[in-house]
Each structure stands twice: as C-alpha cells, then as structure tokens.
C-alpha cells in the first residue's frame, strides 16, 4: 500500500509540473508513514511540507493542489489534509479484502519479491576462530546474520551466506599445542599447562582422538619439551606468557616434525569445525560457503591483493616489514601486512579476502562483527580504497553482547578459563525457537539481557510463546470444525469478505497489508527486530479479535469469511517466524 500511495503522489506531482503549477526541476524526497493515531488515516505523507521549502508557497495550498490531481484508486477510500499540510490516506474496503486474497494466494511467501529484484549481497557472520565451542555471544551473531540474510532474500536480494574459517595463524598454533600438551598428559607425562593455552574439557576430547589415532607416536618426555622454554607468567616476575606459548609452539614443531605437528593441528581443526558446523545447523544456521583462510595463500589471492596495494603506491618498507599506508585512507594508523620474517599478517589475509569477495559479489558486502571488532571498520574501508574499490559497498552491523540472567542474577563467563555458556547449552536449556527469537528481538546495536527464566516460560509475557500461541490457536480453530460438523469453504469465504466489518477485523486486515512493507524496511535497515515486533503486534491483534468475536458462527458466509481472515493471519505469522528462524507449531 505504501508503494501504491507513493506512486499516486508521484503521478500527481508530475501532472502539476506538466501544468506549470510546480517547477519542472523539483524532485521532492518525501515520506509515507503509518501515523500513530488511526484517526489520522492508515498512511500519512509530508510532501506538501517538503515542497513548500522549495517553491515558496504555503504547505496547505500545495496539499490542496496535490489532492486535486491525485489519480483515482480503488485502494484509497479518502484523502484528508491535516494540520499544516499533511496528507492522510485511508485504505478502502476493496484494498483490505484484496490483501486477504493476496495472502491466501501467496501463502507464507506473501510479501516476498522475486530473487534478483534487488542488488546482490554477501553476508559474512559468526566466523568464530575454530579454537573452541561456540558460546552465547557467537549465538547472537549467528541468529542476527541468518535472519538478516533470510529477510534480504525475501526482499528480492540474491544472498550468499559465508563463514570465514581462520584456519591459519597463531591462534590455531596455540590450539594445536594445547591439544598436544593434553595428549602428553594422557600418555603419562606431567606437563605444566601454559597460562595462555586453550582450556576446557573439549581440549581433552581432541587429545583423546589424537591418541586413538596415533598411540604414543607423538609422545616426548616433558623434560625434553620444556628444555630451554622461558618461564610462564605465573612462574615468576620475569615470566612472559606470550613468549612462553610461542616457544612451546616452536618446540612442538621441532620435536614432532611437520607431519607430526600437522596431525595435532589437523585433528584439532577437523574436530572443532565439525562441532561448530553441527551446532549451527542444529540452530537453523546454514552457510552457502565455508571459506578457508588457507585458500587465500594457496590460490595466490594473498599475493595478488598485496600487489594491487603496491601498484597503487599504498605500501612501503620499514624495519624489514612491509606496511600498508592505511592512515592516509581513513584508518587511525598504518598496518603491517608482511612481517620482518616474511610471514603475512592476519590483516593481509583480511585484505585478500575482501578483494576475493568484491570480485565475487557485485553488490553489498555485509560484515557482521561483534561490537569488540569495531576497529576493523576503518581499516577494512581503508583496504577497499587502497584496492581501488568503493568502500560504500562494505557494511558493518556490529552486534552487541548478550548477557545471560537466571533468577535475576547475571551469569559470569570467562572464555580464557574455559568457563563459559556454550550456544549448545543455551539451546538445550531454552530451545532453538526461544533462543532465535530472544537474540533478535532487540536491535543488534543494543546490549541484550537474555532472561533464561522468561525464555522457558509458557506465559504471555514470553514474546515467542505469545506469537507461537497465536499460530497454534488458529490451527485449533480449524480442528474444531470437524467436531462441529463444519467445513471451511474458502470460495464462500472469499465471496463474503465484505461481511468483515468489525473494527477488530479491519485492524487485522490493515496489519496484514503492512507485512510487505515490514519486510522491505527490515531488509533496508538490516533490522530483524522489526519482524519480531510486527509479529508480536499481529499476534496481539489476533488474540484480541479471538476474545471479542465468535469465529465459528452458524452463518456460513460470515464463518467462512472469518476463517479466510484468520487463515491469512496464520500464513503471515508462519512466514514471519520462518524469516527469523523460529518454528510455527500447530499445537502447544
């Protein structure tokens, strides 16, 4: 309806320009919004106020001119001029009946546009280092990214969903070495575990897999391993945990040889990736591609990206290292891309991955990062400029932290000690549906207080239960038909839609008509919480209708018309829940 009203206004302005009543060069950017007060119509437009600033005439006078030239429309019942010159549009009964028909014809895909109607998008999200299980913070990024991707696809974008696997570099070496040290424990050695190693029972699990495959072949006496290793941070005031773990990594490589070391490394990577993939798939989060960081080096993409920066004059050498002159392109400082030892940095891989994505996707690149990665925004924008690409093609929704509460008390978490709530534990406690809904019901740029007790409750105060109950309640009504010896005849209901004259019925039809606009706005704003809020409002309107109006009445025409209406509500609720990864149960 909003798009229809916008088109009517554009036509009216065109007529006024043709007639010489408005300058031919005016191209007003106006808004059509839903007013808070239903008395002000179903939609309100500010075009008269916008044009008044340009043409030097009173807004109300311009509003009267526009209303006089608006084309006729079966979807608009009346247009009023309010206040200083707002145009208030009231939807016609014909429009509301058409909405019900359109929903029933399209089913759960009502409001969806054809793929390719909008520009392509490549969304990267989660991309957690495969060094441990996913925790609740990763879960919010997963729920947000999957929901945004689904909403973009519904709005007509072709979307590629991608997970970037950091399977190369120091953190993976720390994981492999942590596994090896736990393996040595299982072999009967008594190593001192490094302060900077990865802890948690999952490291023992991987170590057991290493031992089951290799027996004692990778075993070395701890006194040999620790020979010459600098002290750890807790071993004295001269201890350095970073130097200590780096020395252990080097020692592991020396003693195991490349083949033995890669055995630990490969099993650790394989195990963690399998766990992450399974966890996400069970959460309803599936990717089109898992992109390995090692691909960048193997394919030559890394060197190609560095050559492009150099060709643009954006690199220089200092103290044996190769630097990217990113401070000249909007970053807060220059960045090393090749270290003194000749090894490329993480940021060099980020640049190569950026170039690869820019070449694969002609549209938007959406980087969904945690809020603690805000520093990546200026450096990746600088990288795009250095590569000769448009930095505006990059978007960076930053997802704030999620904090769990149980019994009103905050649950403390520490990833370093291995004491944290995993995504799998959260899903097992509250269920996938509650987790997905709660994760996205607040804007991604706001901190989220996740109330575990509320998420598990079967009460109207639980928003996901409230919405799902509306869907289940509609199915219950249809199940009651057989018990009463009745049948639903959609054709009779369609012919009798004019019988839907109750205020609650009109409100439901108006709400259904807004659904395509909600999808469009949620896609444009990258805001899945818009969908959650809409579904809650729609469920509220349905529950109110159910409590106020008898649906299974004896009047065949009226009963079937009402069944058509609630069937349309059912389709929109199910379709909306699907976009945010939540199920639509038929019974509760």
Secondary structure, 3 states (H helix, E strand, C coil): CHHHHHHHHHHHHHHHHHCCCCCCCCCCCCCEECCCCHHHCCEEECHHHHHHHHHCCCHHHHHHHHHHHCCCCCCEEEEEEECCCEEEEEECHHHHHHHHHHHHHHHHHCCCCCCCCCCCEEEECCCCCCCCCCEHHHHHHHHHHHHHHHHHHHCCCCEEEEEEECCCCHHHHHHHHHHHHHHHHHCCCCCCCCCCCCCCHHHHHHHHHHHHHHCCCCCCCHHHHCCCCCCCHHHCCCCCHHHHHHHHHHHHHHHHHHHHHHHHHHHHHHHHHHHHHHHHHHCCCCCCEEEEHHHHHHCCHHHHHHHHHHHCCCEEEECCEEEECHHHHCCCCCEEEECCCCCECHHHHHHHHHHHHHHHCCCEEEECEEHHHCHHHHHHHHHHHHCCCCHHHEECCEECCEEEEECCEECCCECCCCECCEHHHHHHHHCHHHHHHHHHCCCCCCCEEEEHHHHHCCCCCCHHHHHHHHHHHHHHHHHHHHHCCCCCCHHHHHHCHHHCCCHHHHHHHHHHHHHHHHHHHHHHHCCHHHHHHHHHHHHHHHHHHHHHCCCCCCCHHHHHHHHHHHHHHHHHHHHHHHHCCCCCCCCC
